[in-house]
Amino acid sequence: MRRAGGVSGLATLRGWPLWWRLLVIAALWGTAFPVIRQAARSMPPFAFSFSRGVVGCIAMVGFALWSGAFRGLGPGFVRHGLVLGTTNGWLANCLTAIALLSLGAASAALIQSTTPLFVALLAFGFLPAERPGPRTLAGMALGFVGLGVVLGPAALAGGEAGLAGLAMLLVAFSYALGTVYVRRVRPGAPVVLSVGQQVVGAVVAGGLSLAFDPAGSFDQPWPVWGAVLWVGLVASALPLTLFLTLLQRARATDGAMTSYLQPGFAAVFAAMLLGEWPEWRVLAGGAVILAGVWLATSGERDGRG
């Protein structure tokens, strides 16, 4: 008998069990954008990415040792760590920190919300069983329309803002690669995967910081280090582990929908922390994006049963 999906014969997540996980992960990740934007005014992007990676690494290694996650570690650990440490680690972290020097927190989160679109495109070639059907494609198209409404004509502007937007599109594509990799390879052991990702991300970002950041980059006031701790633990290590766990039981396109949900949370936290209040079109576009998420993640499995 064919398995219903997921790991160890567990059914593929649907409906509310899927939704509440998406909302929690998106909310935790959404806090990172305004916190990084605030800290980036003082700490250089590579230094911040290295510091958050070290915090996340310490936390996840400690948890892995406590839970015994390293027992029976497979030979693929290094390979998985290198892949995810690049797609979801140092590359995405550094580009996000650089982009937030010019972009608002909500705008950066909105551009990153194109991740599901890239996941769908990659699924055509790498996830034959999860190729999106008409309903999923329609939902993602609707979400992309909402993204355009939120960004408005300013998205076509060049200069620093344009480069920052391109950087966030690369972040979205990088996350999509990581999502498809996890779903295709099914490397298992989310805690161990998170450890590998954090270690590789911290090591590479540290090397970039040594090579390019000015002296004194780590001589920062305590609020900046508080931001590092928050992003490394609450907005990185914790949601990452939850996300990798989710991908063991959810379709890649469903898991990637966390990127569609993050902008709303990022906008709320940006208003509270930075005073960046969203305009009417941001609210309208956010409603369209949520409608697209619902359409893409609900109902039948695009005719596949």
C-alpha positions in Angstrom: 0.0 0.0 0.0 1.3 3.4 -0.9 2.1 5.7 2.0 0.0 8.7 2.5 3.0 10.9 2.5 5.6 12.4 4.9 8.0 10.4 7.1 7.4 6.9 8.6 4.0 6.6 6.9 2.6 9.7 8.6 -0.2 11.5 6.7 0.7 14.6 4.8 -0.4 17.7 6.8 -3.5 19.5 5.6 -6.0 22.0 6.8 -5.7 23.5 10.3 -2.8 21.2 11.4 -0.8 22.6 8.5 -2.0 26.2 9.0 -1.1 26.7 12.6 2.4 25.4 12.0 2.7 27.8 9.0 1.5 30.7 11.2 3.9 30.0 14.1 6.9 29.6 11.9 6.1 32.7 9.8 5.5 34.8 12.9 8.9 33.8 14.4 10.7 34.4 11.1 8.8 37.6 10.6 10.4 39.2 13.7 13.8 38.9 12.1 13.3 41.6 9.4 12.7 44.7 11.7 15.3 43.4 14.3 18.0 43.0 11.6 17.1 46.3 10.0 17.5 48.1 13.4 20.8 46.3 14.2 22.2 46.8 10.7 22.5 50.5 11.4 25.4 49.7 13.7 26.8 46.2 13.0 28.0 45.4 9.4 26.0 42.7 7.6 28.7 40.0 7.6 29.5 40.5 11.2 25.8 40.3 12.1 25.3 37.2 10.0 28.3 35.5 11.7 27.1 36.5 15.2 23.6 35.2 14.7 25.0 32.0 13.2 27.2 31.5 16.3 24.3 32.0 18.6 22.1 29.6 16.6 24.9 27.1 16.4 25.5 27.0 20.2 21.8 26.7 20.9 21.3 23.9 18.4 24.4 21.9 19.3 23.4 22.1 23.0 19.9 20.9 22.2 21.2 18.1 19.9 23.6 16.9 22.6 20.9 17.0 25.3 18.3 15.2 23.1 20.8 12.6 21.7 20.2 13.7 18.2 23.8 12.9 17.2 23.4 9.2 17.9 23.6 7.1 14.7 24.6 10.2 12.7 24.7 9.2 9.0 27.4 9.9 6.5 25.3 12.4 4.7 25.4 14.9 7.6 28.3 16.9 6.1 26.8 17.1 2.6 23.4 18.1 4.0 25.0 20.7 6.2 27.0 22.2 3.3 23.9 22.5 1.1 21.5 23.9 3.6 24.2 26.0 5.2 24.5 27.7 1.9 20.9 27.9 0.6 19.3 28.6 4.0 22.4 29.8 5.9 25.2 32.2 5.1 24.0 33.2 1.6 20.4 34.1 2.6 21.5 35.7 5.9 24.2 37.9 4.4 22.0 39.0 1.5 19.1 39.8 3.8 21.3 41.9 6.1 22.7 43.8 3.1 19.3 44.4 1.6 17.8 45.7 4.9 20.3 48.5 4.8 18.2 50.1 2.0 14.8 48.3 2.2 12.1 48.5 4.8 11.4 45.4 6.8 8.0 44.7 5.3 9.2 45.3 1.8 12.1 42.9 2.2 9.7 40.3 3.6 7.3 40.8 0.7 10.0 40.2 -1.9 11.1 37.1 -0.1 7.5 35.9 -0.2 8.2 34.9 -3.9 9.9 31.8 -2.5 6.8 29.6 -3.2 6.9 30.7 -6.9 10.5 29.5 -7.2 9.6 26.3 -5.4 6.8 25.6 -7.8 9.1 26.2 -10.8 11.8 23.9 -9.3 9.2 21.2 -8.5 8.6 20.7 -12.2 12.1 19.4 -12.6 13.0 18.0 -9.2 9.7 16.9 -7.5 7.7 15.0 -10.0 5.1 13.8 -7.5 4.6 17.4 -6.3 4.3 19.3 -9.5 1.8 22.0 -8.9 -1.7 21.7 -10.4 -4.1 24.4 -11.5 -5.3 25.3 -8.0 -1.8 25.7 -6.5 -0.6 27.7 -9.5 -3.7 30.0 -9.3 -3.1 30.5 -5.6 0.5 31.4 -6.1 -0.4 33.7 -9.0 -2.9 35.5 -6.8 -0.3 35.9 -4.1 2.2 37.3 -6.6 -0.4 39.9 -7.6 -0.8 40.8 -4.0 3.0 41.2 -3.8 2.9 43.6 -6.8 0.2 45.6 -5.1 2.2 46.0 -1.9 5.4 47.0 -3.6 3.8 49.4 -6.1 5.6 51.5 -8.7 8.6 51.9 -6.3 9.6 48.3 -7.1 10.8 49.5 -10.6 13.1 52.1 -9.1 16.8 51.6 -9.6 19.8 52.5 -7.4 20.3 51.0 -4.0 16.7 50.1 -3.6 16.7 48.2 -6.9 19.8 46.2 -5.9 18.4 45.5 -2.5 15.3 44.1 -4.2 17.4 41.9 -6.4 19.3 40.7 -3.4 16.0 39.7 -1.7 14.9 37.8 -4.9 18.2 35.9 -4.7 17.3 35.1 -1.1 13.9 33.8 -2.1 15.5 31.6 -4.8 18.1 30.3 -2.4 15.4 29.4 0.2 13.5 27.6 -2.6 16.5 25.5 -3.4 16.9 24.5 0.2 13.2 23.7 0.5 13.2 21.5 -2.6 16.4 19.8 -1.5 15.0 18.8 1.9 11.8 17.6 0.3 13.5 15.6 -2.4 16.3 14.0 -0.4 14.4 13.6 2.9 17.6 13.8 5.0 15.6 13.4 8.2 16.6 14.4 11.8 15.6 18.1 11.7 17.7 19.0 14.8 20.8 17.6 13.2 20.1 19.3 9.9 19.6 22.6 11.8 23.0 22.1 13.5 24.8 21.5 10.2 23.1 24.5 8.6 24.0 26.8 11.5 27.7 25.6 11.7 28.3 26.1 7.9 26.4 29.4 8.0 28.5 30.8 10.9 31.8 29.6 9.5 31.4 31.1 6.0 29.9 34.4 7.3 32.8 34.6 9.8 35.2 34.3 6.9 33.4 37.0 5.0 33.5 39.3 8.0 37.2 38.8 8.5 37.8 39.6 4.8 35.5 42.6 4.3 34.2 44.1 7.5 36.1 47.0 9.1 38.0 46.7 12.4 35.8 47.1 15.5 32.7 45.6 13.8 32.0 43.5 16.9 32.4 46.5 19.4 28.7 47.0 19.7 26.3 48.3 22.5 24.1 45.8 24.3 20.9 46.5 22.3 22.7 45.2 19.2 23.8 42.1 21.0 20.3 41.7 22.2 19.2 41.8 18.6 21.8 39.2 17.7 20.5 36.9 20.5 16.9 37.3 19.4 17.6 36.7 15.7 19.9 33.8 16.4 17.5 32.0 18.8 13.9 33.0 18.4 13.9 34.1 14.8 16.4 31.6 13.4 17.2 28.4 15.3 13.7 27.7 16.6 11.7 28.4 13.4 14.3 26.6 11.3 14.0 23.4 13.3 10.2 23.7 13.2 10.3 24.3 9.4 12.6 21.4 8.7 10.2 19.2 10.8 7.3 20.5 8.8 8.9 19.6 5.5 9.0 16.0 6.6 5.2 15.9 6.5 4.1 18.7 4.1 4.5 19.3 0.4 7.3 21.6 -0.5 4.9 24.1 -2.0 2.9 24.2 1.2 6.0 24.6 3.4 7.2 27.4 1.2 4.0 29.3 2.0 5.6 30.5 5.2 7.2 33.1 3.0 3.8 34.4 1.9 2.8 34.8 5.6 5.9 36.4 6.9 5.3 39.9 5.4 2.2 40.5 7.5 4.0 39.7 10.7 7.1 41.6 9.6 4.9 44.7 8.9 3.3 44.5 12.4 6.7 44.1 14.1 8.3 46.9 12.0 5.5 49.2 13.0 6.0 48.4 16.7 9.8 48.4 16.7 10.7 51.0 14.0 7.6 53.0 13.5 7.4 51.8 9.9 3.6 51.9 9.4 2.3 50.2 6.3 0.4 52.1 3.7 -3.1 51.2 2.5 -1.8 49.3 -0.5 0.3 47.1 1.9 -2.8 46.2 3.8 -4.7 45.5 0.6 -1.9 43.5 -1.0 -1.5 41.5 2.2 -5.1 40.5 2.1 -4.7 39.3 -1.5 -1.6 37.4 -0.6 -3.4 35.6 2.3 -6.2 34.7 -0.2 -3.6 33.2 -2.5 -2.1 31.2 0.4 -5.5 29.8 1.3 -6.2 28.9 -2.3 -2.8 27.2 -2.8 -2.8 25.2 0.4 -6.4 24.1 0.8 -8.6 21.7 -1.0 -7.5 18.7 -3.1 -4.0 17.9 -4.0 -4.3 19.4 -7.4 -6.1 16.3 -8.7 -3.5 13.9 -7.4 -5.7 12.5 -4.7 
